[in-house]
Amino acid sequence: MKMNKPGEPVKDDDQDLMEQSRRTLMAFMRTVLSDPNIEKAAKLVETFAKQVFERVHTAKVTELTLEIEELDERANHASERLRELERQERNTPSYQTVPEIRKAGSSNKIPFAHWDLKDRIVFVLCLMGVLCLLPAASFNVFAAIMAQGIPVFLDNSWLAVGLSFLLPSGSLAIHSLGDLLHSDRARYRYMLGTLSITAVVLVAWVTLFSDNFPIAAGAVVIEVPELQSGASSTGPAFTFTQLAGEMLAGASLFLVVGHVLRKYTPETVIRVPEIIQIAQEKVTLRAVCEAAQKRRRDAHADKAQIEASKQCFITEQVALFQSLRRRWDDSNPLSQ
């Protein structure tokens, strides 16, 4: 027997089976028509009608039930994956700023000789400052470590060298954080904030330096009393501001160099490739989810239609039996 797909009209095979079922039921009704207990006979007809209907439609109902379970799992999986993609899309920037060469395949970078004179001077001075400051900062850290006379560093000076690289690495890290910002406004605010903090730290360094290294008025010789009489009470604070000032100054110089370079290196805004991939996968998943949900609705509707048809069929057969029983009672002379 061929089964009808959900949403399809009932085929002739099912109609033929139902006609055969009605004939079978009619024969059964005749056998219980003379039963003196009318309620018992009607109940038997109801039960038999239910069994006959289910015999015809059990295969289709089972098929629909299994299909609904599969469609439920498929639709739920697609919906869950779709929600994950939507969360990922919300947490991913839609656009990013990149050098123009990545989009157009050609660079319109302005040569250094064509830069404004002010920008050329600032760029060269800042670059020279970076090249001088960061090695000097490393040397200061190395000297401070070795001056403590700790045996492990005296025996393994390469450990002190490694630690001394931390400060210039910190300057590079602070500068790199600004490059990760997506808007020019955010980068400008970050650069302004870093320069402001650097200025505050340098002012503190100047104050502490003047306390630890006073210069006699009118004299060329610099007096260093703390070096003769012991460490100053502001020594730790001076060391802190010295190292922080070197690190922040290096980062600030890096930011200025990058700011000047950005002025003469054309940039463009492109859509993030990950967002494009997410959008394509969302379209595919949405189509799968909608198709599964539509198929599931059709399957649920067909199953509900079969259930409703079963109730109609049973009610129809019971009513037919009762009608036949009344006719039989009217025509039966023994019931007069």
For each residue, the residues with C-beta under 8 A, 3 or more apart:
1: 13 14 17 59
2: 11 13
3: 59 60 63
4: 8 9 10 11 14 60 302
5: 8
6: 64 67 295 298 299 301 302
7: 298 301 302
8: 4 5 11
9: 4
10: 4 14 15
11: 2 4 8 14 15
12: 15 16
13: 1 2 16 17
14: 1 4 10 11 17 18 56 57
15: 10 11 12 18 19
16: 12 13 19 20
17: 1 13 14 20 21 56
18: 14 15 21 22 56 313
19: 15 16 22 23
20: 16 17 23 24
21: 17 18 24 25 52 53 55 56
22: 18 19 25 26 317
23: 19 20 26 27
24: 20 21 27 28 52
25: 21 22 28 29 45 48 49 52 317
26: 22 23 29 30
27: 23 24 30 31
28: 24 25 31 32 45 48
29: 25 26 32 33 45 317 320 321 324
30: 26 27 33
31: 27 28
32: 28 29 35 41 44 45 321
33: 29 30 41 321 324 325 328
34: 328
35: 32 38 40 41 44
36:
37: 40 41
38: 35 41 42 322 325
39: 42 43
40: 35 37 43 44
41: 32 33 35 37 38 44 45 321 325
42: 38 39 45 46 318 321 322
43: 39 40 46 47
44: 32 35 40 41 47 48
45: 25 28 29 32 41 42 48 49 317 318 321
46: 42 43 49 50 314 317 318
47: 43 44 50 51
48: 25 28 44 45 51 52
49: 25 45 46 52 53 313 314 317 318
50: 46 47 53 54 310 314
51: 47 48 54 55
52: 21 24 25 48 49 55 56
53: 21 49 50 56 57 309 310 313 314
54: 50 51 57 58 61 310
55: 21 51 52 58
56: 14 17 18 21 52 53
57: 14 53 54 60 61 306 310
58: 54 55 61 62
59: 1 3 62 63
60: 3 4 57 63 64 306
61: 54 57 58 64 65 303 306
62: 58 59 65 66
63: 3 59 60 66 67
64: 6 60 61 67 68 299 302 303 306
65: 61 62 68 69 303
66: 62 63 69 70
67: 6 63 64 70 71 295 299
68: 64 65 71 72 296 299 300 303
69: 65 66 72 73
70: 66 67 73 74
71: 67 68 74 75 292 293 295 296 299
72: 68 69 75 76 296
73: 69 70 76 77
74: 70 71 77 78 288 292
75: 71 72 78 79 289 292 293 296
76: 72 73 79 80
77: 73 74 80 81
78: 74 75 81 82 285 288 289 292
79: 75 76 82 83 289
80: 76 77 83 84
81: 77 78 84 85 285
82: 78 79 85 86 282 285 286 289
83: 79 80 86 87
84: 80 81 87 88
85: 81 82 88 89 278 281 282 285
86: 82 83 89 90 282
87: 83 84 90 91
88: 84 85 91 92 278
89: 85 86 92 275 278 279 282
90: 86 87
91: 87 88
92: 88 89 272 274 275 278
93: 96 182 272 275
94: 271 272 275
95: 182 269 270 271 272
96: 93 182 269 270 272
97: 182 267 268 269
98: 102 103 267 268 269 270
99: 102 107 265 266 267 268
100: 103 104 106 107 108 266 267 268
101: 104 105 106 107
102: 98 99 268 270
103: 98 100 268 270
104: 100 101 268
105: 101
106: 100 101
107: 99 100 101 266
108: 100 266
109: 264 265 266
110: 114 115 264 265
111: 114 115
112: 115 120
113:
114: 110 111
115: 110 111 112 119 120 123 264
116: 119 120
117: 120 121
118: 121 122
119: 115 116 122 123 260 263 264
120: 112 115 116 117 123 124
121: 117 118 124 125
122: 118 119 125 126 256 260
123: 115 119 120 126 127 257 260 261
124: 120 121 127 128
125: 121 122 128 129
126: 122 123 129 130 253 256 257 260
127: 123 124 130 131 253 257
128: 124 125 131 132
129: 125 126 132 133 249 253
130: 126 127 133 134 250 253 254 257
131: 127 128 134 135
132: 128 129 135 136
133: 129 130 136 137 246 249 250 253
134: 130 131 137 138 167 168 171 246 250
135: 131 132 138 139 168
136: 132 133 139 140 246
137: 133 134 140 141 167 168 171 243 246 247 250
138: 134 135 141 142 164 165 167 168
139: 135 136 142 143 164
140: 136 137 143 144 242 243 246
141: 137 138 144 145 163 164 166 167 243
142: 138 139 145 146 160 161 163 164
143: 139 140 146 147
144: 140 141 147 148 239
145: 141 142 148 150 153 160 163 164
146: 142 143 149 153 154 157 160
147: 143 144
148: 144 145 153
149: 146 154
150: 145 153 154
151: 154 155
152: 155 156 159
153: 145 146 148 150 156 157 159 160
154: 146 149 150 151 157
155: 151 152
156: 152 153 159 160
157: 146 153 154 160 161
158: 161 162
159: 152 153 156 162 163
160: 142 145 146 153 156 157 163 164
161: 142 157 158 164 165
162: 158 159 165 166
163: 141 142 145 159 160 166
164: 138 139 141 142 145 160 161 167
165: 138 161 162 168 169
166: 141 162 163 169 170
167: 134 137 138 141 164 170 171 243 246 247 250
168: 134 135 137 138 165 171 172 247 250
169: 165 166 172 173
170: 166 167 173 174 247 251
171: 134 137 167 168 174 175 246 247 248 249 250 251 254
172: 168 169 175 176 250 251 254
173: 169 170 176 177
174: 170 171 177 178 194 247 248 251 254
175: 171 172 178 179 251 254 255 258
176: 172 173 179 180
177: 173 174 180 181 190
178: 174 175 181 187 190 191 194 255 258
179: 175 176 187 258
180: 176 177
181: 177 178 186 187 190
182: 93 95 96 97 186
183: 186 187
184: 187 188
185: 188 189
186: 181 182 183 189 190
187: 178 179 181 183 184 190 191
188: 184 185 191 192
189: 185 186 192 193
190: 177 178 181 186 187 193 194 255
191: 178 187 188 194 195 252 255 256 259
192: 188 189 195 196
193: 189 190 196 197
194: 174 178 190 191 197 198 248 251 252 255
195: 191 192 198 199 252 255
196: 192 193 199 200
197: 193 194 200 201 248
198: 194 195 201 202 245 248 249 251 252
199: 195 196 202 203
200: 196 197 203 204
201: 197 198 204 205 241 244 245 248
202: 198 199 205 206 245 248 249
203: 199 200 206 207
204: 200 201 207 208 241 245
205: 201 202 208 209 238 241 242 245
206: 202 203 209 210
207: 203 204 210 211
208: 204 205 211 212 234 237 238 241
209: 205 206 212 213 238
210: 206 207 213 214
211: 207 208 214 232 234 238
212: 208 209 226 232 234 235 238
213: 209 210 222 224
214: 210 211 223 225
215: 219 222 223
216: 219 221 222 223
217:
218:
219: 215 216
220:
221: 216
222: 213 215 216
223: 214 215 216
224: 213 227 228
225: 214 228 229
226: 212 229 230 231 232 235
227: 224
228: 224 225
229: 225 226
230: 226
231: 226 235
232: 211 212 226 235 238
233:
234: 208 211 212 237 238
235: 212 226 231 232 238 239
236: 239 240
237: 208 234 240 241
238: 205 208 209 211 212 232 234 235 241 242
239: 144 235 236 242 243
240: 236 237 243 244
241: 201 204 205 208 237 238 244 245
242: 140 205 238 239 245 246
243: 137 140 141 167 239 240 246 247
244: 201 240 241 247 248
245: 198 201 202 204 205 241 242 248 249
246: 133 134 136 137 140 167 171 242 243 249 250
247: 137 167 168 170 171 174 243 244 250 251
248: 171 174 194 197 198 201 202 244 245 251 252
249: 129 133 171 198 202 245 246 252 253
250: 130 133 134 137 167 168 171 172 246 247 253 254
251: 170 171 172 174 175 194 198 247 248 254 255
252: 191 194 195 198 248 249 255 256
253: 126 127 129 130 133 249 250 256 257
254: 130 171 172 174 175 250 251 257 258
255: 175 178 190 191 194 195 251 252 258 259
256: 122 126 191 252 253 259 260
257: 123 126 127 130 253 254 260 261
258: 175 178 179 254 255 261 262
259: 191 255 256 262 263
260: 119 122 123 126 256 257 263 264
261: 123 257 258 264 265
262: 258 259 265 267
263: 119 259 260
264: 109 110 115 119 260 261
265: 99 109 110 261 262
266: 99 100 107 108 109
267: 97 98 99 100 262
268: 97 98 99 100 102 103 104
269: 95 96 97 98
270: 95 96 98 102 103
271: 94 95 275 276
272: 92 93 94 95 96 275 276
273: 276 277
274: 92 277 278
275: 89 92 93 94 271 272 278 279
276: 271 272 273 279 280
277: 273 274 280 281
278: 85 88 89 92 274 275 281 282
279: 89 275 276 282 283
280: 276 277 283 284
281: 85 277 278 284 285
282: 82 85 86 89 278 279 285 286
283: 279 280 286 287
284: 280 281 287 288
285: 78 81 82 85 281 282 288 289
286: 82 282 283 289 290
287: 283 284 290 291
288: 74 78 284 285 291 292
289: 75 78 79 82 285 286 292 293
290: 286 287 293 294
291: 287 288 294 295
292: 71 74 75 78 288 289 295 296
293: 71 75 289 290 296 297
294: 290 291 297 298
295: 6 67 71 291 292 298 299
296: 68 71 72 75 292 293 299 300
297: 293 294 300 301
298: 6 7 294 295 301 302
299: 6 64 67 68 71 295 296 302 303
300: 68 296 297 303 304
301: 6 7 297 298 304 305
302: 4 6 7 64 298 299 305 306
303: 61 64 65 68 299 300 306 307
304: 300 301 307 308
305: 301 302 308 309
306: 57 60 61 64 302 303 309 310
307: 303 304 310 311
308: 304 305 311 312
309: 53 305 306 312 313
310: 50 53 54 57 306 307 313 314
311: 307 308 314 315
312: 308 309 315 316
313: 18 49 53 309 310 316 317
314: 46 49 50 53 310 311 317 318
315: 311 312 318 319
316: 312 313 319 320
317: 22 25 29 45 46 49 313 314 320 321
318: 42 45 46 49 314 315 321 322
319: 315 316 322 323
320: 29 316 317 323 324
321: 29 32 33 41 42 45 317 318 324 325
322: 38 42 318 319 325 326
323: 319 320 326 327
324: 29 33 320 321 327 328
325: 33 38 41 321 322 328 329
326: 322 323 329 330
327: 323 324 330 331
328: 33 34 324 325 331 332
329: 325 326 332 335
330: 326 327 335
331: 327 328
332: 328 329 335 336
333: 336
334:
335: 329 330 332
336: 332 333
